[in-house]
Amino acid sequence: MILLYLAPLITAAVFLGALRKPPWMAGAAALLAAIPGVLLILPPGSDAGGFFTQEALKGLWLAWPVIAIITAGLFFHQTTMASSEGGATPLTPRALFFTTFLLGGFMECAVGFGVNVVIVMSVLLRGGMKPLPAVLLSLFGHLFVPWGALATGTTAGAALAGESVQALGLGSALVMAPVGLLVLLFYWHCLKLAGVRTTTREKIDDALWMVLLLGLLIGAQFILPTQLAGVAALGLAAVLRRWRDGPRDAHSLKHHARQSAHYIVLCLSLLASRLIPPLQDGLQHAASFEPFAGLPAYQPLYHPSLFLLIAGLGFGLSRRRDLSAAAIKTWNSGWPALLVTVLFLTLARWMSASGIAEALAIAMINVTGPNGVILSPILGGAAGLVGGSNIASHGMMMPSQAARDGAGRVRPGTLAALQNVSGGILTALSPIRISLARALAGADLTENEIYATAW
């Protein structure tokens, strides 16, 4: 029985790893492999056909906002990457730490939805970085997914775990502290892949700034709502870092502002739409669609994809780009990522709604007995890999994690925090995010090469 429940995960792993097939093929095979397990776990007399159809439609609904981000992000990337202007970010260790962790992390906290990948990839490729290390470095902003999109995932996770958002946010920040420092080891390895040399002094500088950043994140949890803690911590750290490393004379500031105008306008408009309450409420309520109870609504005027699309169109028209060619390139490079998104989110719905995800979690924890806490980040990470979002990860695993939380083995709230952090960080390596980054790279680079290097 358990092997049938594990079949879709094993199938996806075999297709991606041993057979080195593209993620869309792995997703299709995993969906087929999930059917026997779903049929087995559904109550007798259930309408199996209705279940598969209904949950597939829900998966498609969950995929649509991601599809919109991928499409608009690729279009923005195509129009701005055509620029022949200078002003590219120098590939120095100091500049790369700012772009990778501070800029990427800030955009994740403020906007989420993979926008950080779009922005960071564009900056790195404009700077002349090779596609593979650029893809890997663009994913480090996912370190802050628990605070992503103003902590929407943590808010959902707290509701499922029966905790306050503030308690889960603080617990997640404390769990994040050692993780953030360990991540630096992989970050330095990626710099080496990019051909960027780092001295011992520069590594110490990176470590000290990471300690400061994590300290600001923990401190923000004590004085600010969790929804604003990530934006405040990353924003303050970015300002301090830019003040230390950036140019201060008026001429240099104007030059950099002119060269980065499209990024600045995009970022400011996104921030304004999320941090100015009247504007936020107006955009959210002007149009909202919610065809399925319990699933997120789609608000087209508030969704980041609209801002990316407008920014891409505006830049393309102002620079007289061939927008039809950009649209064709967007489709040619992006369709695999769109298909992967639909397939894996449908798989996540089938596994979650049928009860397979919860059954697997309970079975694995029962096998390990008192040491079941060790499995908490593994289960959370696996759900993040499949679902590609913290909310999907929580929907699959948080109820079973919370049921065992506070049972005497660990401090209450620990498993929920481990689930929140692991489920968030591992979305960086989900086929959905990897396919987006590969499409942005626009080179003869496969998802298998990315996975082989990342793992």
BELQUI-V334666 format. One record per residue. N is the residue number from 1. RES is the residue in one small letter. SS is DSSP state (@ for helix, = for strand, . for the rest). PHI is phi in degrees with one decimal (* if undefined). PSI is psi as a letter, one per 30 degrees, with the letter a starting at -180 (* if undefined). Layout:
n = (N:N)
res = (RES:RES)
ss = (SS:SS)
phi = (PHI:PHI)
psi = (PSI:PSI)
This chain:
n = (1:2:3:4:5:6:7:8:9:10:11:12:13:14:15:16:17:18:19:20:21:22:23:24:25:26:27:28:29:30:31:32:33:34:35:36:37:38:39:40:41:42:43:44:45:46:47:48:49:50:51:52:53:54:55:56:57:58:59:60:61:62:63:64:65:66:67:68:69:70:71:72:73:74:75:76:77:78:79:80:81:82:83:84:85:86:87:88:89:90:91:92:93:94:95:96:97:98:99:100:101:102:103:104:105:106:107:108:109:110:111:112:113:114:115:116:117:118:119:120:121:122:123:124:125:126:127:128:129:130:131:132:133:134:135:136:137:138:139:140:141:142:143:144:145:146:147:148:149:150:151:152:153:154:155:156:157:158:159:160:161:162:163:164:165:166:167:168:169:170:171:172:173:174:175:176:177:178:179:180:181:182:183:184:185:186:187:188:189:190:191:192:193:194:195:196:197:198:199:200:201:202:203:204:205:206:207:208:209:210:211:212:213:214:215:216:217:218:219:220:221:222:223:224:225:226:227:228:229:230:231:232:233:234:235:236:237:238:239:240:241:242:243:244:245:246:247:248:249:250:251:252:253:254:255:256:257:258:259:260:261:262:263:264:265:266:267:268:269:270:271:272:273:274:275:276:277:278:279:280:281:282:283:284:285:286:287:288:289:290:291:292:293:294:295:296:297:298:299:300:301:302:303:304:305:306:307:308:309:310:311:312:313:314:315:316:317:318:319:320:321:322:323:324:325:326:327:328:329:330:331:332:333:334:335:336:337:338:339:340:341:342:343:344:345:346:347:348:349:350:351:352:353:354:355:356:357:358:359:360:361:362:363:364:365:366:367:368:369:370:371:372:373:374:375:376:377:378:379:380:381:382:383:384:385:386:387:388:389:390:391:392:393:394:395:396:397:398:399:400:401:402:403:404:405:406:407:408:409:410:411:412:413:414:415:416:417:418:419:420:421:422:423:424:425:426:427:428:429:430:431:432:433:434:435:436:437:438:439:440:441:442:443:444:445:446:447:448:449:450:451:452:453:454:455)
res = (m:i:l:l:y:l:a:p:l:i:t:a:a:v:f:l:g:a:l:r:k:p:p:w:m:a:g:a:a:a:l:l:a:a:i:p:g:v:l:l:i:l:p:p:g:s:d:a:g:g:f:f:t:q:e:a:l:k:g:l:w:l:a:w:p:v:i:a:i:i:t:a:g:l:f:f:h:q:t:t:m:a:s:s:e:g:g:a:t:p:l:t:p:r:a:l:f:f:t:t:f:l:l:g:g:f:m:e:c:a:v:g:f:g:v:n:v:v:i:v:m:s:v:l:l:r:g:g:m:k:p:l:p:a:v:l:l:s:l:f:g:h:l:f:v:p:w:g:a:l:a:t:g:t:t:a:g:a:a:l:a:g:e:s:v:q:a:l:g:l:g:s:a:l:v:m:a:p:v:g:l:l:v:l:l:f:y:w:h:c:l:k:l:a:g:v:r:t:t:t:r:e:k:i:d:d:a:l:w:m:v:l:l:l:g:l:l:i:g:a:q:f:i:l:p:t:q:l:a:g:v:a:a:l:g:l:a:a:v:l:r:r:w:r:d:g:p:r:d:a:h:s:l:k:h:h:a:r:q:s:a:h:y:i:v:l:c:l:s:l:l:a:s:r:l:i:p:p:l:q:d:g:l:q:h:a:a:s:f:e:p:f:a:g:l:p:a:y:q:p:l:y:h:p:s:l:f:l:l:i:a:g:l:g:f:g:l:s:r:r:r:d:l:s:a:a:a:i:k:t:w:n:s:g:w:p:a:l:l:v:t:v:l:f:l:t:l:a:r:w:m:s:a:s:g:i:a:e:a:l:a:i:a:m:i:n:v:t:g:p:n:g:v:i:l:s:p:i:l:g:g:a:a:g:l:v:g:g:s:n:i:a:s:h:g:m:m:m:p:s:q:a:a:r:d:g:a:g:r:v:r:p:g:t:l:a:a:l:q:n:v:s:g:g:i:l:t:a:l:s:p:i:r:i:s:l:a:r:a:l:a:g:a:d:l:t:e:n:e:i:y:a:t:a:w)
ss = (.:@:@:@:@:@:@:@:@:@:@:@:@:@:@:@:@:@:.:.:.:.:@:@:@:@:@:@:@:@:@:@:@:@:@:@:@:@:@:@:@:.:.:.:.:.:.:@:@:@:@:@:@:@:@:@:@:@:@:@:@:@:@:@:@:@:@:@:@:@:@:@:@:@:@:@:@:@:@:@:@:.:.:.:.:.:.:.:.:.:.:.:@:@:@:@:@:@:@:@:@:@:@:@:@:@:@:@:@:@:.:.:.:.:@:@:@:@:@:@:@:@:@:@:@:@:.:.:.:.:@:@:@:@:@:@:@:@:.:@:@:@:@:@:@:@:@:@:@:@:@:@:@:@:@:@:@:@:@:@:@:.:.:.:@:@:@:@:@:@:@:@:@:@:@:@:@:@:@:@:@:@:@:@:@:@:@:@:@:@:@:@:@:.:.:.:.:.:.:@:@:@:@:@:@:@:@:@:@:@:@:@:@:@:@:@:@:@:@:@:@:@:@:.:.:@:@:@:@:@:@:@:@:@:@:@:@:@:@:@:@:@:@:@:@:.:.:.:.:@:@:@:@:@:@:@:@:@:@:.:@:@:@:@:@:@:@:@:@:@:@:@:@:@:@:.:@:@:@:@:@:@:@:@:@:@:.:.:=:.:.:.:.:.:.:.:.:=:.:.:.:.:.:@:@:@:@:@:@:@:@:@:@:@:@:@:@:@:.:.:.:.:@:@:@:@:@:@:@:@:@:@:@:@:@:@:@:@:@:@:@:@:@:@:@:@:@:@:@:@:@:@:@:@:.:@:@:@:@:@:@:@:@:@:@:@:@:@:@:@:@:@:@:@:@:@:@:@:@:@:@:@:@:@:@:@:@:.:.:@:@:@:@:@:@:@:@:@:@:@:@:@:@:@:.:.:.:.:.:.:.:.:.:@:@:@:@:@:@:@:@:@:@:@:@:@:@:@:@:.:@:@:@:@:@:@:@:@:@:@:@:.:.:.:.:.:@:@:@:@:@:@:@:@:.)
phi = (*:-62.9:-63.6:-65.9:-67.4:-81.7:-52.7:-64.8:-69.5:-63.7:-61.6:-61.3:-64.6:-66.2:-64.0:-76.6:-91.0:-68.2:-88.1:54.3:-89.6:-65.6:-57.6:-65.0:-70.6:-63.6:-65.1:-64.0:-65.5:-65.4:-61.7:-63.0:-69.4:-78.1:-59.6:-59.9:-64.0:-63.9:-60.8:-71.5:-86.2:-65.3:-59.8:-56.0:85.7:-69.2:-82.4:-62.9:-62.0:-65.2:-63.4:-60.8:-67.5:-62.5:-72.9:-66.0:-65.4:-66.3:-62.3:-64.8:-64.2:-66.0:-75.2:-58.2:-59.8:-70.1:-60.1:-62.6:-64.6:-60.0:-64.6:-67.1:-65.0:-65.7:-65.2:-59.1:-62.8:-64.7:-73.7:-83.6:-70.3:-74.8:-65.7:-101.4:-73.8:-81.2:88.6:-67.1:-68.0:-66.7:-87.5:-99.8:-55.1:-65.8:-66.3:-70.6:-62.5:-61.6:-67.2:-71.1:-92.2:-81.7:-66.9:-62.6:-66.1:-64.2:-66.6:-64.5:-66.5:-80.9:-122.0:73.9:59.9:82.8:-61.7:-59.4:-65.2:-60.4:-66.5:-66.3:-59.7:-61.3:-64.0:-67.9:-68.5:-64.3:-80.9:93.3:-73.4:-66.5:-58.3:-61.9:-64.2:-63.6:-60.6:-63.3:-68.8:-68.5:-88.7:-68.7:-62.1:-69.1:-57.2:-109.3:-58.0:-55.9:-108.1:-68.9:50.8:58.1:61.4:-63.6:-65.5:-65.7:-62.1:-65.7:-63.9:-63.1:-63.7:-70.3:-87.6:72.7:-114.9:-76.7:-60.5:-65.2:-66.4:-68.4:-64.0:-66.1:-59.6:-66.7:-65.1:-68.7:-65.3:-67.7:-54.5:-68.8:-63.0:-59.7:-71.9:-66.8:-61.0:-58.9:-62.4:-70.7:-60.1:-65.2:-63.8:-66.0:-63.0:-63.8:-61.0:-80.1:80.0:-100.8:-82.2:-123.8:-83.8:-59.3:-63.6:-69.0:-68.0:-62.9:-61.8:-59.0:-64.0:-66.0:-68.2:-66.7:-61.1:-60.8:-61.3:-66.5:-64.2:-63.3:-66.0:-65.6:-63.0:-63.5:-66.4:-83.6:-119.4:-130.4:-59.7:-55.4:-60.8:-108.6:-62.3:-66.0:-60.4:-66.5:-65.8:-67.5:-64.2:-64.8:-62.9:-65.4:-63.8:-62.6:-66.8:-64.9:-63.9:-75.2:-100.1:-82.3:-69.7:-118.8:-78.0:-60.7:-62.8:-64.9:-62.7:-65.3:-62.1:-65.4:-64.2:-67.0:-69.9:-108.1:-57.9:-66.9:-69.4:-63.7:-62.3:-60.7:-64.4:-66.0:-67.4:-64.4:-64.2:-61.4:-68.5:-108.2:-111.3:-104.7:-52.7:-62.4:-67.2:-60.4:-63.0:-63.0:-69.2:-69.6:-94.2:-63.4:-152.6:-149.5:-124.4:-142.3:-72.6:-122.5:-63.4:88.4:-107.0:-59.9:-79.3:-104.6:-116.8:-59.7:-77.5:-99.8:-67.6:-59.1:-61.0:-63.6:-67.3:-63.7:-65.1:-63.8:-63.6:-64.7:-64.0:-62.2:-66.4:-63.4:-68.4:-67.8:-102.8:55.8:-76.0:-83.0:-68.6:-66.4:-65.4:-63.7:-65.6:-64.5:-63.9:-59.5:-66.6:-61.3:-88.4:-102.4:-59.8:-62.7:-66.0:-65.9:-66.0:-59.6:-59.7:-64.0:-64.6:-75.7:-73.2:-65.5:-59.8:-61.3:-65.5:-60.1:-71.2:-75.5:-68.9:-76.4:100.0:-63.8:-60.3:-67.4:-62.3:-64.4:-61.2:-65.2:-63.6:-67.0:-71.0:-65.0:-66.0:-84.1:61.0:-59.6:-89.3:-60.1:-59.8:-62.3:-79.6:-55.8:-67.6:-67.5:-65.3:-63.4:-64.9:-62.3:-67.3:-65.6:-63.8:-75.8:-80.4:74.1:-152.4:-66.6:-64.5:-63.6:-61.3:-65.4:-61.2:-82.3:-121.3:-61.0:-57.5:-71.8:-66.2:-66.9:-63.4:-97.0:-68.3:75.2:-80.8:108.4:-80.7:-134.5:-63.0:-53.5:95.2:-66.2:-65.6:-63.9:-67.8:-61.9:-61.8:-64.1:-74.5:-67.0:-63.7:-76.7:-63.6:-73.4:-63.5:-59.8:-103.6:-67.9:-54.8:-64.4:-71.1:-63.9:-66.5:-62.2:-63.3:-64.5:-63.5:-66.5:-62.9:59.4:-124.7:-78.2:-126.9:-104.5:-61.8:-62.7:-64.2:-64.8:-63.7:-60.2:-77.5:-67.6:-81.1)
psi = (e:e:e:e:e:f:e:e:e:e:e:e:e:e:e:e:d:e:f:h:l:l:e:e:e:e:e:e:e:e:e:e:f:f:e:e:e:e:e:e:f:k:k:k:f:l:i:e:e:e:e:e:e:e:f:e:e:e:e:e:e:e:f:e:e:e:e:e:e:e:e:e:e:e:e:e:e:e:e:e:f:f:k:g:l:a:g:k:k:k:i:l:e:e:e:e:e:e:e:e:e:e:e:e:e:e:e:e:e:e:e:a:g:g:e:e:e:e:e:e:e:e:e:e:e:f:f:g:k:l:e:e:e:e:e:e:f:f:f:f:f:f:f:g:e:f:g:k:h:h:h:e:e:e:e:e:e:e:e:e:f:g:l:k:e:e:e:e:e:e:e:e:e:e:e:f:e:e:e:e:e:e:f:e:e:e:e:e:e:e:e:e:e:f:g:j:k:k:l:e:e:e:e:e:e:e:e:e:e:e:e:e:e:e:e:e:e:e:e:f:f:f:f:l:k:e:f:f:e:e:e:e:e:e:e:e:e:e:e:e:e:e:e:e:f:l:k:f:l:e:e:e:e:e:e:e:e:e:f:g:e:e:e:e:e:e:e:e:e:e:e:e:f:f:f:j:e:e:e:e:e:e:e:e:f:e:k:k:k:i:f:k:k:f:l:k:l:k:j:e:f:f:k:f:e:e:e:e:e:e:e:e:e:e:e:e:e:f:g:h:l:j:e:e:e:e:e:e:e:e:e:e:f:f:e:e:e:e:e:e:e:e:e:e:e:e:e:e:e:e:e:e:e:f:g:e:e:e:e:e:e:e:e:e:e:e:e:f:b:f:g:f:f:e:f:e:f:e:e:e:e:e:e:e:e:e:f:g:l:e:e:e:e:e:e:e:f:e:e:e:e:e:f:f:k:g:g:f:e:l:k:k:f:e:e:e:e:e:e:e:e:e:e:e:e:f:f:e:g:k:f:e:e:e:e:e:e:e:e:e:e:g:l:i:k:l:e:e:e:e:e:e:e:e:*)
